[in-house]
Amino acid sequence: MTPPPGTRVPSSSTPGPESDARFAALVAEADAVSVDGWDFSWLDGRATEQRPSWGYARTMGERMARARAALDIQTGGGEVLASVDRLPPLAVATESWPPNIARATELLHPRGAVVVADADEPPLPFGDRAFDLVVSRHPVTTWWDEIARVLTPGGTYFSQHVGPASVFELVEYFLGPQPGATRAARDPRRAAADAEAAGLEVVDLRTERLRVEFFDIGAVVYFLRKVIWMVPGFTVEAYLPQLRSLHRKIETDGPFVAHSSRFLVEARKPR
């Protein structure tokens, strides 16, 4: 794959003082930048990720335009919901992390959407049958019984989830081989079964694995600081040997390649 314009193409030089200086500069930069919100634009030109063919933001926006009352669970910084052209008359978002709550409020209040601080544990702070559309992009947890409760009869849950063993090439570089149960977590079939057990009808379930490339070690540091569940407790200091080794690998071999896992699920509450 040819890197996009502006990509920082790694040097093929052997390790030495210049490489060490580049490592120090890239790591210091990535370790200092803010990781608030759920905007990954800092990685432009430093990392790439293929997007799922179904175009979640676009298709979610189409459903938003037809909804009367919609809920976005775990909205992050509100970036995806804010990208929708037309919000329904009632639009609500929940988020648990204080920096994200503040960012989501800044983005969504001007659009007329309400942001609710929620601990991401049952119950959802809403009454029964409150929404005809519930959405979520990359939820950490999915409380299917609560989703079914707040949906109106005939209402829809539409979400893009992180699938099993996502970006595990990077995870295992830092943590070593992961047990089978860890690699199999977030199975879309399990999600579908849980949705049906909550009384929902799964009407669409699609999965894809997508190429991810990291062009410099700063991109890796930023990614692991932001997506905190990939390498729990990640800090530059704790993983300095692995970071140095990966920096040299990228400079010698080119971009570090991994594969993300995504699945789309649409479930409907029977009338």
C-alpha positions in Angstrom: 0.0 0.0 0.0 1.4 3.4 -0.9 1.3 5.8 2.0 -1.0 8.8 1.6 0.4 12.2 0.8 2.1 13.8 3.8 3.0 10.4 5.4 6.1 10.3 7.4 8.0 7.5 5.6 10.4 5.8 8.0 14.1 5.9 7.3 15.9 2.8 6.3 19.0 3.8 8.3 20.6 1.5 10.8 20.2 2.2 14.5 22.5 5.0 15.8 22.5 8.4 17.4 20.3 9.9 14.7 17.7 7.1 15.2 17.9 7.5 18.9 17.3 11.2 18.6 14.3 10.6 16.3 12.9 8.1 18.8 13.2 10.6 21.7 11.6 13.4 19.7 8.7 11.3 18.4 7.9 9.8 21.8 8.1 13.1 23.7 5.7 14.7 21.2 3.2 11.9 21.3 3.4 11.6 25.1 2.7 15.3 25.6 -0.3 15.8 23.3 -3.8 15.7 24.7 -5.8 12.5 24.1 -9.2 13.9 25.2 -12.2 13.2 23.1 -12.4 10.6 20.3 -10.9 12.5 17.4 -7.9 10.7 15.8 -6.9 13.5 13.4 -3.5 13.8 15.2 -2.6 10.6 13.5 -3.2 12.0 10.0 -0.1 11.1 7.9 1.3 9.0 10.8 -1.1 6.0 10.7 -3.9 4.7 8.5 -6.9 2.4 9.0 -9.2 1.0 6.5 -12.9 1.8 7.1 -15.7 -0.7 7.1 -17.6 -0.9 3.8 -20.9 -0.1 5.5 -20.0 3.5 6.4 -21.3 3.6 9.9 -21.5 7.4 10.4 -23.4 7.8 7.1 -25.9 5.0 7.7 -26.4 6.0 11.3 -27.1 9.6 10.0 -29.8 8.2 7.7 -31.5 6.6 10.6 -31.2 9.7 12.7 -33.0 11.7 10.1 -36.0 9.4 10.4 -36.1 9.2 14.2 -38.2 11.1 16.6 -36.1 10.4 19.8 -32.6 9.0 19.7 -30.0 8.0 22.2 -26.2 7.8 21.5 -24.6 5.6 24.2 -20.9 6.1 25.1 -20.7 9.1 22.7 -17.0 9.7 23.5 -16.4 13.4 22.6 -19.6 13.5 20.6 -17.7 13.6 17.3 -19.7 10.9 15.5 -23.1 12.2 16.6 -22.1 15.8 15.8 -21.2 14.7 12.2 -24.9 13.8 11.5 -26.6 16.2 9.1 -30.0 16.1 10.7 -30.7 15.2 14.4 -34.2 14.1 15.6 -36.3 16.5 17.7 -35.0 14.7 20.8 -31.3 13.7 20.7 -29.5 12.5 23.9 -26.0 11.3 24.4 -24.4 9.5 27.4 -20.7 9.5 28.4 -18.8 8.5 31.5 -15.3 10.1 31.2 -15.3 13.7 32.4 -12.9 15.1 29.7 -15.1 13.5 27.0 -18.3 14.9 28.7 -17.0 18.4 28.4 -16.0 18.0 24.8 -19.3 16.3 23.9 -21.2 19.2 25.5 -19.2 21.7 23.5 -19.9 19.9 20.2 -23.5 18.8 20.8 -25.3 21.5 22.8 -25.2 23.9 19.8 -26.9 21.2 17.8 -29.7 20.9 20.4 -28.5 17.5 21.8 -28.4 16.9 25.5 -25.3 15.2 27.1 -25.9 13.1 30.2 -23.1 12.0 32.5 -23.6 8.3 33.0 -21.4 5.7 34.7 -22.0 3.2 32.0 -23.6 0.7 34.4 -27.3 -0.4 34.5 -29.7 1.2 34.6 -29.7 3.7 31.9 -31.0 7.0 33.3 -34.1 7.0 31.2 -37.7 5.7 31.3 -39.1 2.7 29.5 -39.8 3.1 25.8 -38.1 6.5 25.7 -36.3 6.2 22.3 -37.1 4.8 18.9 -33.4 4.7 17.9 -30.4 3.8 20.1 -26.9 4.0 18.6 -23.4 3.5 19.8 -20.0 3.4 18.1 -17.4 1.1 19.7 -19.2 0.6 23.0 -16.9 -0.8 25.7 -19.9 -2.7 27.3 -23.3 -3.3 25.9 -26.2 -3.7 28.4 -28.7 -5.4 26.1 -31.5 -5.6 28.7 -31.3 -1.8 29.2 -31.2 -1.1 25.5 -34.4 -3.3 25.0 -36.1 -1.5 27.9 -35.5 2.1 26.6 -36.5 1.2 23.0 -40.0 1.8 21.9 -41.8 -1.2 20.3 -40.5 -1.3 16.7 -37.5 0.8 17.7 -33.9 0.0 16.5 -30.5 -0.4 18.0 -27.8 0.3 15.4 -24.1 0.1 16.4 -20.6 -0.6 15.2 -18.7 -2.7 17.7 -15.0 -3.6 18.0 -14.7 -7.3 17.2 -12.4 -10.1 18.4 -8.6 -9.8 18.5 -8.7 -6.2 17.1 -5.2 -4.8 16.5 -3.8 -7.8 18.4 -0.5 -7.7 16.4 0.2 -4.5 18.4 -1.2 -5.8 21.7 0.9 -8.9 21.6 4.0 -7.0 20.6 3.8 -5.4 24.0 2.0 -8.0 26.1 3.1 -11.3 24.5 0.7 -14.0 23.2 -2.8 -13.7 24.6 -4.9 -16.6 25.8 -7.6 -18.0 23.5 -10.4 -16.6 25.7 -9.0 -13.1 25.4 -8.6 -13.4 21.6 -12.2 -14.7 21.3 -13.8 -11.9 23.3 -16.2 -9.6 21.6 -17.5 -12.3 19.3 -20.3 -10.9 17.1 -22.2 -14.2 17.5 -22.2 -13.8 21.2 -23.5 -10.2 20.8 -26.3 -11.4 18.6 -27.2 -14.1 21.1 -27.3 -11.6 23.9 -29.4 -9.2 21.9 -31.9 -12.0 21.2 -31.9 -13.1 24.8 -32.9 -9.5 25.8 -35.9 -9.8 23.4 -34.5 -8.0 20.4 -34.6 -9.4 16.8 -31.2 -9.1 15.1 -31.9 -8.0 11.5 -28.3 -7.3 10.3 -24.9 -8.6 11.5 -21.8 -8.0 9.4 -18.1 -8.4 10.2 -14.8 -7.1 8.6 -11.1 -7.2 9.4 -9.3 -4.1 8.2 -5.6 -3.1 7.6 -4.0 -0.7 10.1 -0.5 0.8 9.5 1.6 2.8 12.0 4.3 4.8 10.2 6.3 6.0 13.3 6.6 5.2 16.9 4.9 8.4 17.9 1.7 7.1 16.3 2.0 4.0 18.4 2.4 5.9 21.6 -0.5 8.2 20.9 -2.8 5.2 20.0 -1.9 3.3 23.1 -2.4 6.4 25.3 -5.8 7.0 23.8 -7.2 3.5 23.4 -6.4 2.6 27.0 -7.8 -1.0 27.0 -5.3 -2.2 24.3 -2.3 -2.3 26.7 -3.8 -1.6 30.1 -1.7 0.7 32.2 0.4 1.8 29.2 3.0 4.4 29.9 6.2 5.3 27.9 8.3 4.6 31.0 6.8 1.1 31.6 7.2 0.0 28.0 10.4 1.8 27.0 12.3 -1.3 25.8 9.4 -2.5 23.6 9.0 1.0 22.2 12.7 1.3 21.3 12.6 -2.1 19.6 9.5 -1.3 17.7 10.9 2.1 16.6 13.9 0.3 15.1 11.7 -2.3 13.4 9.6 0.5 11.8 12.7 2.3 10.6 14.2 -0.9 9.2 11.2 -2.7 7.8 8.6 0.0 7.2 5.2 0.5 8.7 4.0 -1.8 11.5 0.9 -3.6 10.1 -2.0 -4.7 12.3 -5.6 -5.5 11.6 -8.7 -4.1 13.3 -11.9 -6.1 13.7 -15.3 -4.5 13.4 -18.9 -5.7 13.3 -22.1 -4.0 12.5 -25.2 -5.0 14.4 -28.8 -3.9 13.9 -31.5 -5.2 16.2 -35.2 -4.3 16.4 -37.6 -4.5 19.3 -40.8 -6.3 18.3 -44.0 -4.3 18.1 
